[in-house]
Structures are given as structure tokens and as C-alpha cells.
Amino acid sequence: MSRLRKVSRRSWHLLQDGRVLLRILRAGRQRRSARVSSMALLSPQLRAFIDELPEERNSLLAFVSTLAPGLPAGTRILDAGAGNAPYRELFAHCDYVTADWANSPHEQAAAADICGSLEALPIGAGAFDAVLSTQVLEHVAEPLRVLRELHRVTRPGGRLYLTVPLVGELHEEPHDYFRYTPHGLRHLLNSAGFSVESIRPRNGYFTTLASLSRIGTWAVGHADNGREAELAAARHLLLLLASLLPAFDHLDERHLLPLGYECVAVRPEG
């Protein structure tokens, strides 16, 4: 094959690759536009909370905003480890109760309806129809004890709605103890007495990379050795990657490295 033909073929492949990339990015923009439209229904406070860490929190919002409308009006639901209770507005039709402990770093946690350790809640058995706990289990030193307590306060037939991380930076130190695989999570839930209905990854590999890229913009810190310009360039590149990578998430069919998992478990009757 002549050199000219090789160059032409290479150029053709590059052109085709560029067209494929453009289609993927356009589809990703369309999905993001649809998500922005749905977020218009949210309060400014909840939108700001999601936008702070969009890759992580969009998946959490999708989980919570899917389960909340399915709860009958008047459902008594406990938000265990609620922090600032960002999802409160989604449960306006429910009897929504918050719980957190005194060591919480979240400003509004001190105003929780129940203040105390999730290992020993000062409430009676079977007090709630459902329990919600998002991104809390990594912050408790004895997760099995917490899950047993959540099992105790859930009525027979009631459900636990839970999210946990698999990938993520150190945060809320020193109270950052664990990351969870689906197998470890199932073991803990079964040991606590729950029957697991579903454990699903919240996102694909590319969104995980995007989240790590965004986190990297502040995790790398600031230099005092004259290299701030290089760090600024690195942050710019990381933000660019964070904006582009989620468009490829649909290509991940195995979901072996999500940011974490969403779970629904039930306290069996009898």
C-alpha cells in the first residue's frame, strides 16, 4: 500500500472517529438538557446541592426522586443521618422525620427531629413505615449495629432505601470508615435481618472518572512553590474531562466501578 493511501486511510478513520465522538457528545448534551429541565421543578437550595457535586448527586437525586412519589400520603419515613435534609421537599406528602448525631459537620443537623447515634435511636420499635439513608453508612464505625437499629425501627413490611459509596475521596474525617461492594452490602443487610430487594450501581465507569476529575480540582490543593500556573492548567483540564466524560456512560455495560450503589431492602413480615 502506498504511503499516500495509508495517510488517506488514517485520515478517514480519524474523521469517522470524530463523527462518532460528535454524536456521543450531542447525545450527552441532550440528556443533560432533559435533566436540567427536570431540575427546574426543584427548589434553588436542592439544585445548588446537586450542582456542587453533580456526578455523584444526580445519581442520588434520581434514586430519591423515583422512590418518593411511590410512597403513599402520610407515610412515616425516617431520614437517618439526614444532615441538612436536602431531599426534604420530595417528601412533602409524607410524615418526614430527620435524625442525626451531635458530631455531624452539617449546619442544620443540630435541628434534626431526633438527635442521637444511629446505633441507639430513642424511639420505639416499628415506628416508621420506611427509612431513607443516603451516603451515611461509610461514616459509622459499626455499620452492622446501625443496620440492626434501622431494622428495629422499621415496621414489619417496611422498606429501607439506602445508598452507599464505592469510590470517593476522604471526607468528614476522622469519621470516614468504609466503602462498600454490593456483596458486602448484601451480607450486612441480611445479617441485620433485612431481605434485599435490589442493589444497583448508580452510574457507569465514565461518570466515575468525571467525578474523580471534578474532585481533583480541589483535592490537589494549592502550590506555594511557584507552580500555581501548572495547577491551574491541570484544574482546567480536569473540569473539561468532567464535562465530557459522562456522555460516554451508556457505553459501560458491566458497571464494575460505579461511584456507589442504591439499595432497597425490606423488613420481613412475621
N, C-alpha and C positions, 0 to 999 in steps of 0.2 A: 504494500500500500504506500503510495507517495506521501511525502511529508505534508503536502497541501491537503490531501484527502484526510489525513489524520487530524490536522488542525481544524478542518471543516467539521469533521465528526465530533470532535471535542467541543467546538463552539455550539453545535446543535444540541448536544447533551446539556451543556450549561444553560442554553436558552430554555430547554424543556424543564430543567430543574428550577429555573427562575419562575416559569409559569406555574409549576406546581406549588412553589413556595408562595406565590402571589395568591393563588386560590385558597390555600390554607389560611393565610393571614386575613384575607377578605372574609372567609367563613368565621374566623375567630372574632373579627370586628362585629359581625352580625350578631354573634352570640352575646358579646359584651353589650351591644346596644339593647338587646332584649332584656338583659339583666338590669341595665340602667333604668329601663322603662318600669320594670317591676319594683325597683328600689324607690321609685318616685312615690310609692304608696307608704313608704316608711317615714318615721319621724326624722328630723335632722340629726338628732342625737344618735339614733341607731345607724343611720347612713354614715355618720362620722366614725362610729365604732368599727364598722365594716371596712371603710376605706383606709383605716390605719394599717391593717394587715389583710389586704383583700384576698389574697390566695387562700389563706387559712380561714378567714372568717366568712367568705362567701359560701364555703362548703358547710360551715356550721349553721349559717343562716338558712341554707337550703334544707338542712335536716330539720331544724326547729320550725321553720315556716311551713313545712309539709305536715308535721305531726300536730301542730297546734289546732288547725281548723277541724281536725278529726275528733277532737275531744268534745264531748257533749257540754252544753252550757251548764255551769255550776260545778264542773269537775274540780275537786280539791287537789291541786298539784303543788308539790314542794320543789322549789329550785334550790338544790343542795350545793352550797358553795357558790352562791349567786353573784358575789362581788358587787358590781354596780347594777346588777339586774338588767343588762342591756336588752333582753328579749321580753321584758315585762309587757310591752304593748301588744305582743302577739297573743297574750293570754287574757285579754280584757274580758272575755266571756267566761272565764274560769275564776275560781277562788284560788288566787295565786299567792303563795306564801314563800318567803325567802328565808334562807338560813346561811350563816357564815360565822367564822370564828374571829376572835379578837385580834389575831395576828395577821389578818388579811391586809394586803397593801392597797386595796381598793377603797377610795374615799367614802363611798356610800355604804360599804359593808357594815359599818358600825350601826347603821339604821335598819339592819335586817330584822325581820319579824322574829326570828329565832337566832339568838347569839350563843354559840357553843360549838364544841367539837362534833364533827360528823361521826365520830366513834361512839358518842353517847348523847343523842338528842333528847332534850327534856320534853318529850311528847309521848303520847300513848301508842301502843301497837295498832297497826292498821289504820292510822289516822288519815292517810292520803290515798286517793284513787290512783295517783300517778306521781312519779318522781322524775325530775329532769336534772341532769348533772353534766355540764359541758366543760371539758378541759380542767377538771378538778382532780381526778384520780392520781395524776402524776405528782400532786402536791401533798399527798397524805403518806405518812411513814408506814402505816399499816392498812393497805388497801382492802384486804380481806375483812378486817374488822369494820371498816366503813361500809362495805357492801352488805355485810350481815346486818348492820344497823339500818341501812336503806331498805333491806328486805323486811325488817321488823316493822317499819313504819308504813310500809305499803300494804294495802288491804289485799286479801286473797283474790286473785284475778286481776289485780292492778299491775301496771307496767312501769318499768324503769327505762327511761330514754337517756342514753349515755354516749358521750364522745370522749375519746382518749387520743393522745398523740403517739405517733411512732417516730417522727422526725421533727426536731426542733431545737432551738438554742436553749442554753441555760437561762432560766428566768425565775423571778420571785425567790431568789436564793436567800437563805440556805434550804428553803422548803421546796426543793425540786429533786424528787427521788427516783422516778421511774419513767420508762417509755414502754409501750405495750404492743405485742404482736396479737393477732386475732386468736391464736391458740392459747396464749397466756391469759387473755381476757376471758375467753370461754371457760377456762379452768377455774378462774377466780369466781366468776358468776355462778357456775354450777356448785362450787364449794360453799358459796353463800346461800344456796337454796333456790336460786333463780333458774328458770328454764329459758334458754336463749332462743329467741325467735329469729333474729338476724344479726349478723355482724358484717358490715360492708365497708370497703375502703371509700374515703370521702373524695378522692381525686386520683389522677394518674401521675405518672413519673414527671411529666414536663411541668405541671403545676408545682410539684415539689421542688424542682430545680428553680422555678420562678420565685417561689417563696424564699428559698435559701439565698437567691441573688438579692432580693429586696432586703432581707435581714442583714446581708453582708454590707450594705451601705452604711450601717451604723455599727455593726459588730467589729469592723476593722479599726474603729477608733480614729483618733486624730494624731498626726505626727508632729513632734516638736524638733525634728531633725532636718528641716528644710525640704521634706518630701511631700508636703501637703498637695502640691500640684499633681503629683503622681496618684495620690489617694483620690483626689477629686476626679481625675480621669477614670480611675477604677470604679468609683461610685457611678459615674455616668454610664459606663459600660454595663454595670450590674443592673441599673434601672432599665436600660434598654432591653437587656435579656429578660427581666421580669415582665416587661410589657409584651414581649413577643412569644415567649415560650408557652403560655397557656393555650395558645391557638393550636398547638400540636397535641394536646392532651388526649384527644379522641383516638390517636394512633396507638395508645398504650392499652393493649387488650389483657395484659396479665395483672396489672395493678399490684406489683410486688413491693413498691416503695411509695406508698401514699404518705401524706403528712400525718394521717391517723385514720381512725375508724369511727363509724357510727353504729350504735347497737340498740336493739330493742329486746328487752327481757321481761318475763312475766313471773310474778309470784304465784305459783300453782294454787289452785283451789284445794281445800282439804288438808 
